[in-house]
Amino acid sequence: QVQLVESGGGLVQPGGSLRLSCAASGSIRNIVSMGWYRQVPGKQRELVATITTGGSTNYADSVRGRFTISKDNARNPMYLQMNVLKPEDTAVYYCNAVVNFGGVTITMWGQGTQVTVSS
């Protein structure tokens, strides 16, 4: 099992910045990739950014150039630096890890952290 705990959410004005952190514990050696997703009420959870253990990154078009996903070492911890925040970035942000246990791939989620962009 892998446990994920997010931190760093909060209230910020438009144009401001926040940094989210995701700390993983447990069988972190089995993590293949990690990422951030977000969800607003009534909508599906959407991808924000992903990063593999090798460091390859992928971003949603809506955040590319404003958000940066990174990690201190191969798997832990992981960060999401969010700059030039917009009201439409308001959502619950979830940390995600894709874990491989003996050829079986499992997706794990954190509990989420609220990000509110408002003046």
QUIHU-V222833 format. One record per helix or strand of 3 or more residues. SS is the DSSP state (h for helix, s for strand). FROM is the first residue (numbers start at 0). LEN is the number of residues. If there is no record, write none. Layout:
SS,FROM,LEN  SS,FROM,LEN
This chain:
s,1,6  s,9,3  s,17,9  h,27,3  s,30,9  s,45,7  s,56,3  s,66,5  s,77,5  h,86,3  s,90,11  s,103,6  s,112,5
